[in-house]
Amino acid sequence: MSDYIFDWRLRFIKLKERIFNRGAKAYQQVFGGNGTTYVCPLCVQAFTKEDQASGELTLEHIPPKAVGGRGLCLTCKTCNNTAGYTVDANLSNQQKMWDFVEALLTGKKDDSIGDLRILGNQLTVRVSAKENGVDLHIKNEHNNPRDIIKFRKNLEQSVDFRSGNFERMSQ
């Protein structure tokens, strides 16, 4: 088992070295120099091989790993963390939503539990596909009771349940 982990780590280090060398060569061709400078493609800060070896540069997955991306370039830790927090998380959530919608529409999945953000509230719900639509079941045990009350009040103010069409009421 430890040989496998060592082999995986070694391949990862070599991948980062290849990406560094490829980026440093591209930088040298455009700006000159000795081919030992890699520039973070997000913040354009220069890094050396020593920076790469010390972990200052991290593997950036494009698109994010959570949605099937591959490690294609190196970015500095700061940029990678910022991208991970702002971009990657949103793309991952969007991909989960589309996977869920596809599963419902194709009938591959009967129901799913996930977070729903609607009318300014976020709640954990169970969603089930029905012949004529989708049922949302609020999971009381997974939500703050105040959030449920707030959601229901917002829903009552925003939707006309009497029509049967659940159309948004005119303001």
C-alpha positions in Angstrom: 0.0 0.0 0.0 2.7 2.5 0.9 4.5 1.8 -2.5 1.2 2.7 -4.3 1.0 6.0 -2.3 4.6 6.8 -3.0 4.1 6.0 -6.8 1.0 8.3 -6.9 2.9 11.2 -5.1 5.9 10.8 -7.5 3.6 10.9 -10.6 1.9 14.0 -9.1 5.2 15.8 -8.5 6.4 14.9 -12.0 3.2 16.2 -13.5 3.6 19.5 -11.7 7.2 19.7 -12.9 6.2 19.1 -16.5 3.5 21.8 -16.3 6.0 24.2 -14.7 8.7 23.5 -17.4 6.1 23.9 -20.2 4.9 27.2 -18.7 8.4 28.5 -18.1 9.4 27.7 -21.7 6.4 29.6 -23.0 7.2 32.6 -20.8 10.9 32.5 -22.0 9.8 32.5 -25.7 7.6 35.6 -25.2 9.6 37.6 -22.6 13.1 36.1 -22.7 15.0 35.0 -19.7 16.5 31.6 -18.7 13.4 29.5 -18.7 13.2 29.1 -14.9 10.2 31.5 -14.4 6.6 30.4 -14.3 3.8 33.0 -14.2 0.5 32.3 -12.4 -2.0 32.7 -15.2 -4.5 34.4 -12.9 -2.5 37.0 -11.0 0.6 37.1 -13.3 3.0 36.8 -10.4 6.3 35.2 -11.2 7.5 32.0 -9.5 10.7 30.0 -9.5 11.4 26.2 -9.5 12.0 26.6 -5.8 8.6 28.1 -5.3 7.1 25.2 -7.2 9.0 22.6 -5.2 7.9 24.3 -1.9 4.3 24.0 -2.8 3.6 27.7 -3.7 2.2 26.6 -7.0 -0.8 24.2 -7.0 -2.4 22.2 -9.7 -5.4 23.9 -11.2 -8.2 21.7 -12.6 -10.0 23.1 -15.6 -13.0 22.9 -15.4 -13.1 22.2 -11.6 -12.3 18.7 -10.6 -15.8 18.4 -9.0 -17.3 18.6 -12.5 -14.8 16.3 -14.2 -11.9 18.7 -14.9 -8.2 17.8 -15.3 -5.1 19.4 -13.9 -3.9 21.5 -16.8 -1.9 24.4 -15.3 -0.4 25.7 -12.1 -1.7 28.6 -10.1 -0.4 30.2 -7.0 -2.0 29.0 -3.7 -3.8 32.3 -3.3 -5.4 32.2 -6.7 -6.3 28.5 -6.5 -7.9 29.0 -3.1 -9.9 32.0 -4.3 -11.0 30.3 -7.5 -11.9 27.2 -5.5 -14.1 29.2 -3.2 -15.7 31.5 -5.7 -15.8 29.8 -9.0 -15.4 26.0 -8.4 -18.0 25.8 -5.7 -20.6 27.6 -7.9 -19.8 25.4 -10.9 -20.0 22.3 -8.8 -23.4 23.3 -7.4 -24.6 24.1 -10.9 -23.5 20.7 -12.2 -25.2 18.9 -9.3 -28.4 20.8 -10.1 -28.2 19.9 -13.8 -27.4 16.2 -13.0 -30.5 16.2 -10.7 -32.8 17.8 -13.3 -31.6 15.3 -15.9 -32.2 12.4 -13.5 -35.7 13.7 -12.8 -36.6 14.3 -16.5 -35.2 10.9 -17.7 -36.7 9.0 -14.7 -33.3 7.6 -13.8 -33.8 8.7 -10.2 -36.9 8.7 -8.0 -35.9 11.4 -5.5 -32.9 13.2 -4.2 -32.0 15.2 -1.1 -30.2 18.5 -1.6 -30.1 22.2 -0.9 -32.7 24.4 -2.6 -32.2 28.2 -2.8 -35.5 29.9 -3.6 -37.0 33.3 -2.7 -33.9 34.3 -0.8 -33.9 31.2 1.4 -31.8 28.0 1.4 -33.4 24.8 2.7 -32.5 21.2 2.6 -35.3 19.4 0.7 -36.3 16.0 -0.8 -37.4 16.3 -4.4 -39.5 13.6 -6.1 -40.5 13.3 -9.7 -44.2 12.9 -10.3 -46.1 12.4 -13.5 -47.3 16.0 -13.7 -44.4 17.7 -12.0 -42.0 17.7 -9.0 -42.8 17.5 -5.3 -40.6 19.4 -2.8 -40.6 18.1 0.8 -38.9 20.3 3.3 -36.7 18.2 5.6 -37.6 19.6 9.0 -34.7 17.7 10.8 -32.1 19.3 8.5 -33.3 22.9 8.6 -33.5 25.7 11.1 -37.2 26.1 12.0 -36.9 29.9 11.6 -35.7 29.4 8.0 -38.7 27.2 7.3 -41.1 29.8 8.7 -39.4 32.6 6.7 -39.5 30.5 3.5 -43.2 29.7 3.9 -44.0 33.4 4.5 -42.0 34.4 1.5 -43.7 31.7 -0.6 -47.2 32.8 0.5 -46.4 36.4 -0.5 -44.9 35.5 -3.8 -47.2 32.7 -5.2 -50.9 32.5 -5.8 -51.9 29.0 -4.7 -55.6 29.6 -5.4 -55.1 29.6 -9.1 -53.8 26.0 -9.3 -51.1 27.2 -11.6 -48.8 28.5 -8.9 -48.0 31.6 -10.9 -46.2 34.5 -9.3 -48.6 37.1 -8.1 -48.3 40.5 -9.7 -46.7 43.1 -7.4 
